Amino acid sequence: MITGPQMRAARALLGIDQKALAELAGLSVPTIQRMEASSGNVRGVVDSLIKVIAALEHAGVELIGEGSASTAGGRGARLKGAPPEH
């Protein structure tokens, strides 16, 4: 699975906009926009999710699942967890 924030972060790491991701994945810009608007796990057509994940991975992004270790050893960033409440 991939989340909307994870998609946005992956695009930021690549330095691409929604249009470029749509082209890489073979999808429309509105589809990418809807996917990225998800606050949690992206919901949608499984084929579209697979295309986005494949495009991001092909472009050099390793998507790391919650609680999973990174195996590629490259640079990256991930959330530590929920921030402390004030």
TIRO-2110 file (N, C-alpha, C; in Angstrom, 1 decimal):
// TIRO-2110
0.8, -1.2, 0.0, N, 1, A
0.0, 0.0, 0.0, CA, 1, A
0.9, 1.3, 0.0, C, 1, A
0.3, 2.3, -0.4, N, 2, A
1.0, 3.6, -0.4, CA, 2, A
0.0, 4.7, 0.0, C, 2, A
0.4, 5.7, 0.7, N, 3, A
-0.4, 6.7, 1.2, CA, 3, A
-0.3, 8.0, 0.4, C, 3, A
-1.3, 8.8, 0.5, N, 4, A
-1.2, 10.1, -0.2, CA, 4, A
0.0, 10.9, 0.1, C, 4, A
0.3, 11.1, 1.5, N, 5, A
1.5, 11.8, 1.8, CA, 5, A
2.8, 11.1, 1.3, C, 5, A
2.8, 9.8, 1.3, N, 6, A
4.0, 9.1, 0.8, CA, 6, A
4.2, 9.4, -0.7, C, 6, A
3.1, 9.4, -1.5, N, 7, A
3.2, 9.8, -2.9, CA, 7, A
3.8, 11.2, -3.1, C, 7, A
3.3, 12.1, -2.3, N, 8, A
3.8, 13.5, -2.4, CA, 8, A
5.2, 13.6, -2.0, C, 8, A
5.6, 12.9, -1.0, N, 9, A
7.0, 12.9, -0.5, CA, 9, A
7.9, 12.2, -1.6, C, 9, A
7.4, 11.2, -2.2, N, 10, A
8.2, 10.5, -3.3, CA, 10, A
8.4, 11.5, -4.4, C, 10, A
7.4, 12.2, -4.8, N, 11, A
7.5, 13.2, -5.9, CA, 11, A
8.5, 14.2, -5.5, C, 11, A
8.4, 14.7, -4.3, N, 12, A
9.4, 15.7, -3.8, CA, 12, A
10.8, 15.2, -3.9, C, 12, A
11.1, 14.0, -3.5, N, 13, A
12.4, 13.4, -3.5, CA, 13, A
12.9, 13.4, -5.0, C, 13, A
12.0, 13.1, -5.9, N, 14, A
12.4, 13.1, -7.3, CA, 14, A
12.4, 14.5, -8.0, C, 14, A
11.8, 15.4, -7.3, N, 15, A
11.8, 16.8, -7.9, CA, 15, A
10.9, 16.9, -9.1, C, 15, A
9.7, 16.1, -9.1, N, 16, A
8.8, 16.1, -10.2, CA, 16, A
7.4, 16.6, -9.7, C, 16, A
6.6, 17.1, -10.7, N, 17, A
5.3, 17.5, -10.3, CA, 17, A
4.3, 16.4, -10.7, C, 17, A
3.0, 16.7, -10.4, N, 18, A
2.0, 15.7, -10.6, CA, 18, A
1.9, 15.3, -12.1, C, 18, A
2.1, 16.3, -13.0, N, 19, A
2.0, 16.0, -14.4, CA, 19, A
3.1, 15.0, -14.8, C, 19, A
4.3, 15.2, -14.3, N, 20, A
5.4, 14.3, -14.6, CA, 20, A
5.1, 12.9, -14.1, C, 20, A
4.6, 12.8, -12.9, N, 21, A
4.3, 11.4, -12.3, CA, 21, A
3.2, 10.8, -13.1, C, 21, A
2.2, 11.6, -13.5, N, 22, A
1.1, 11.0, -14.3, CA, 22, A
1.7, 10.4, -15.6, C, 22, A
2.6, 11.2, -16.3, N, 23, A
3.2, 10.7, -17.5, CA, 23, A
4.0, 9.4, -17.3, C, 23, A
4.8, 9.4, -16.2, N, 24, A
5.6, 8.2, -15.9, CA, 24, A
4.8, 7.0, -15.6, C, 24, A
3.6, 7.2, -15.0, N, 25, A
2.7, 6.1, -14.6, CA, 25, A
1.7, 5.8, -15.7, C, 25, A
1.6, 6.6, -16.7, N, 26, A
0.6, 6.4, -17.8, CA, 26, A
-0.8, 6.6, -17.3, C, 26, A
-1.0, 7.6, -16.4, N, 27, A
-2.3, 7.9, -15.8, CA, 27, A
-2.6, 9.4, -16.1, C, 27, A
-3.8, 9.8, -15.8, N, 28, A
-4.2, 11.2, -15.9, CA, 28, A
-3.8, 12.0, -14.7, C, 28, A
-3.6, 13.3, -14.9, N, 29, A
-3.3, 14.2, -13.7, CA, 29, A
-4.4, 14.2, -12.7, C, 29, A
-5.7, 14.2, -13.1, N, 30, A
-6.7, 14.1, -12.1, CA, 30, A
-6.7, 12.9, -11.2, C, 30, A
-6.2, 11.8, -11.8, N, 31, A
-6.1, 10.5, -11.1, CA, 31, A
-5.0, 10.6, -10.0, C, 31, A
-3.9, 11.2, -10.4, N, 32, A
-2.8, 11.4, -9.4, CA, 32, A
-3.2, 12.4, -8.3, C, 32, A
-4.0, 13.4, -8.7, N, 33, A
-4.5, 14.4, -7.7, CA, 33, A
-5.4, 13.7, -6.7, C, 33, A
-6.3, 12.9, -7.2, N, 34, A
-7.2, 12.2, -6.3, CA, 34, A
-6.4, 11.2, -5.4, C, 34, A
-5.5, 10.5, -5.9, N, 35, A
-4.7, 9.6, -5.1, CA, 35, A
-3.9, 10.4, -4.0, C, 35, A
-3.3, 11.5, -4.4, N, 36, A
-2.5, 12.2, -3.4, CA, 36, A
-3.4, 12.9, -2.4, C, 36, A
-4.6, 13.1, -2.7, N, 37, A
-5.6, 13.8, -1.7, CA, 37, A
-6.0, 12.9, -0.6, C, 37, A
-5.7, 11.6, -0.7, N, 38, A
-6.0, 10.6, 0.3, CA, 38, A
-5.2, 10.9, 1.6, C, 38, A
-5.8, 10.9, 2.7, N, 39, A
-5.1, 11.2, 4.0, CA, 39, A
-4.4, 9.9, 4.5, C, 39, A
-5.0, 8.8, 4.2, N, 40, A
-4.4, 7.5, 4.6, CA, 40, A
-4.0, 6.7, 3.4, C, 40, A
-4.2, 5.4, 3.4, N, 41, A
-3.9, 4.6, 2.3, CA, 41, A
-4.7, 5.0, 1.1, C, 41, A
-4.0, 5.1, -0.1, N, 42, A
-4.6, 5.5, -1.3, CA, 42, A
-5.6, 4.4, -1.7, C, 42, A
-6.8, 4.8, -2.0, N, 43, A
-7.9, 3.9, -2.5, CA, 43, A
-8.1, 4.2, -3.9, C, 43, A
-8.3, 3.2, -4.7, N, 44, A
-8.6, 3.4, -6.1, CA, 44, A
-8.4, 2.1, -6.8, C, 44, A
-8.3, 2.2, -8.1, N, 45, A
-8.2, 1.0, -9.0, CA, 45, A
-6.8, 0.4, -8.7, C, 45, A
-6.8, -0.9, -8.4, N, 46, A
-5.5, -1.5, -8.1, CA, 46, A
-4.5, -1.3, -9.2, C, 46, A
-5.0, -1.4, -10.5, N, 47, A
-4.1, -1.2, -11.6, CA, 47, A
-3.4, 0.1, -11.6, C, 47, A
-4.1, 1.2, -11.2, N, 48, A
-3.5, 2.5, -11.1, CA, 48, A
-2.5, 2.6, -10.0, C, 48, A
-2.8, 2.0, -8.9, N, 49, A
-1.8, 1.9, -7.7, CA, 49, A
-0.6, 1.2, -8.2, C, 49, A
-0.7, 0.1, -8.8, N, 50, A
0.5, -0.6, -9.3, CA, 50, A
1.3, 0.2, -10.2, C, 50, A
0.7, 0.9, -11.1, N, 51, A
1.4, 1.8, -12.1, CA, 51, A
2.2, 2.9, -11.4, C, 51, A
1.6, 3.5, -10.4, N, 52, A
2.2, 4.6, -9.7, CA, 52, A
3.4, 4.0, -8.9, C, 52, A
3.2, 3.0, -8.2, N, 53, A
4.3, 2.4, -7.4, CA, 53, A
5.5, 1.9, -8.3, C, 53, A
5.2, 1.3, -9.5, N, 54, A
6.2, 0.9, -10.4, CA, 54, A
6.9, 2.1, -11.0, C, 54, A
6.2, 3.2, -11.3, N, 55, A
6.8, 4.4, -11.8, CA, 55, A
7.8, 5.0, -10.8, C, 55, A
7.3, 5.1, -9.6, N, 56, A
8.2, 5.7, -8.5, CA, 56, A
9.4, 4.8, -8.3, C, 56, A
9.2, 3.5, -8.2, N, 57, A
10.4, 2.6, -8.0, CA, 57, A
11.3, 2.7, -9.2, C, 57, A
10.8, 2.7, -10.4, N, 58, A
11.7, 2.8, -11.6, CA, 58, A
12.5, 4.1, -11.6, C, 58, A
11.9, 5.2, -11.1, N, 59, A
12.5, 6.5, -11.0, CA, 59, A
13.6, 6.6, -9.9, C, 59, A
13.6, 5.6, -9.0, N, 60, A
14.6, 5.5, -8.0, CA, 60, A
14.1, 5.7, -6.5, C, 60, A
12.8, 5.6, -6.3, N, 61, A
12.3, 5.8, -5.0, CA, 61, A
12.0, 4.4, -4.4, C, 61, A
12.5, 4.2, -3.1, N, 62, A
12.1, 3.0, -2.4, CA, 62, A
11.0, 3.3, -1.5, C, 62, A
9.9, 2.7, -1.7, N, 63, A
8.7, 2.9, -0.8, CA, 63, A
8.9, 1.9, 0.4, C, 63, A
8.9, 2.5, 1.6, N, 64, A
9.1, 1.7, 2.8, CA, 64, A
7.8, 1.7, 3.6, C, 64, A
7.3, 0.5, 3.8, N, 65, A
6.1, 0.3, 4.6, CA, 65, A
6.3, 0.6, 6.0, C, 65, A
5.2, 0.8, 6.7, N, 66, A
5.3, 1.1, 8.2, CA, 66, A
5.9, -0.1, 8.9, C, 66, A
6.9, 0.3, 9.7, N, 67, A
7.6, -0.8, 10.5, CA, 67, A
8.6, -1.6, 9.7, C, 67, A
8.8, -1.3, 8.4, N, 68, A
9.7, -2.1, 7.6, CA, 68, A
11.1, -1.4, 7.5, C, 68, A
12.1, -2.2, 7.3, N, 69, A
13.4, -1.7, 7.2, CA, 69, A
13.7, -1.4, 5.7, C, 69, A
14.6, -0.4, 5.5, N, 70, A
15.0, -0.1, 4.1, CA, 70, A
16.1, -1.0, 3.8, C, 70, A
16.0, -1.7, 2.7, N, 71, A
17.1, -2.6, 2.3, CA, 71, A
18.0, -2.1, 1.2, C, 71, A
17.7, -0.9, 0.6, N, 72, A
18.5, -0.4, -0.5, CA, 72, A
19.7, 0.4, 0.1, C, 72, A
19.6, 0.9, 1.2, N, 73, A
20.8, 1.6, 1.8, CA, 73, A
21.0, 3.0, 1.3, C, 73, A
20.1, 3.6, 0.5, N, 74, A
20.3, 4.9, 0.0, CA, 74, A
19.8, 5.9, 1.0, C, 74, A
19.9, 7.2, 0.7, N, 75, A
19.4, 8.3, 1.5, CA, 75, A
17.9, 8.3, 1.5, C, 75, A
17.3, 8.9, 2.5, N, 76, A
15.9, 9.0, 2.5, CA, 76, A
15.4, 9.7, 3.8, C, 76, A
14.1, 9.7, 3.9, N, 77, A
13.5, 10.3, 5.1, CA, 77, A
12.2, 9.5, 5.4, C, 77, A
11.9, 9.4, 6.6, N, 78, A
10.7, 8.7, 7.0, CA, 78, A
10.2, 9.3, 8.3, C, 78, A
8.9, 9.2, 8.5, N, 79, A
8.3, 9.7, 9.7, CA, 79, A
8.6, 8.8, 10.9, C, 79, A
8.9, 9.3, 12.0, N, 80, A
9.2, 8.5, 13.2, CA, 80, A
7.9, 8.0, 13.8, C, 80, A
6.9, 8.6, 13.7, N, 81, A
5.6, 8.3, 14.3, CA, 81, A
4.8, 9.5, 14.6, C, 81, A
3.9, 9.4, 15.4, N, 82, A
3.0, 10.6, 15.7, CA, 82, A
3.8, 11.5, 16.5, C, 82, A
3.8, 12.8, 16.2, N, 83, A
4.5, 13.8, 17.0, CA, 83, A
3.9, 13.9, 18.4, C, 83, A
4.7, 14.3, 19.4, N, 84, A
4.1, 14.5, 20.7, CA, 84, A
3.1, 15.6, 20.7, C, 84, A
2.0, 15.4, 21.5, N, 85, A
1.0, 16.4, 21.7, CA, 85, A
1.5, 17.5, 22.5, C, 85, A
1.0, 18.7, 22.2, N, 86, A
1.5, 19.9, 23.0, CA, 86, A
0.5, 20.1, 24.2, C, 86, A
END
